[in-house]
Amino acid sequence: MVRPQEITKTSYGQLVDLLKKIYAKPINTATERYTFHKLVQQTGQSMQHYIEQLRQQALKCKFGNFEDEACKDQLVLGVGSGHIVKKTITAGGRANL
């Protein structure tokens, strides 16, 4: 922690970093992956918004090199359009998100 007399010598960035260390809660990868695998396209939700939602959640999951494949798999499982599912499957996994 920073003592009161030292605070004037501490930069804003250093204070922000210190506060993040104290108050930022660690990411629970298992919980984030559970949330990711429960994502489905909502009624009226655009495909673009659903894909963005998948991408944002995938970042929290720490999939590493598997991130693209995880997103494609969840897209197939969670999309509401049978046409999109068929198109993705027939593309042999080469579909780009």
C-alpha positions, 0 to 999 in steps of 0.5 A: 500500500502507499503511505500518505506521505508517499502518495504525492510521489506516486504516479497516477498509473502506479496508483491505478495498478495498485488498486487493480491488484487489490480490487480486481477479482481473479477470473474463474476460467471454469465459470467463464467457460460454463457461461460461454457454453450456455450462450445461445442466440436470443430471439431477435438477436442479430447474428453479428451481435451473437458472434460478438458476444461469443468472442467477448466471452471467449476472451475470458475463457483462456482457450488459447489456440482453441479460441476460434474452434470453440467459437465455431462450435458454440455458434453451431450449437447456439444459433437459432437458424438451421440454415446457418448451422447447415452452411457452417457444417458443410463448410467443413469447419472452414467458415470464418467468424 
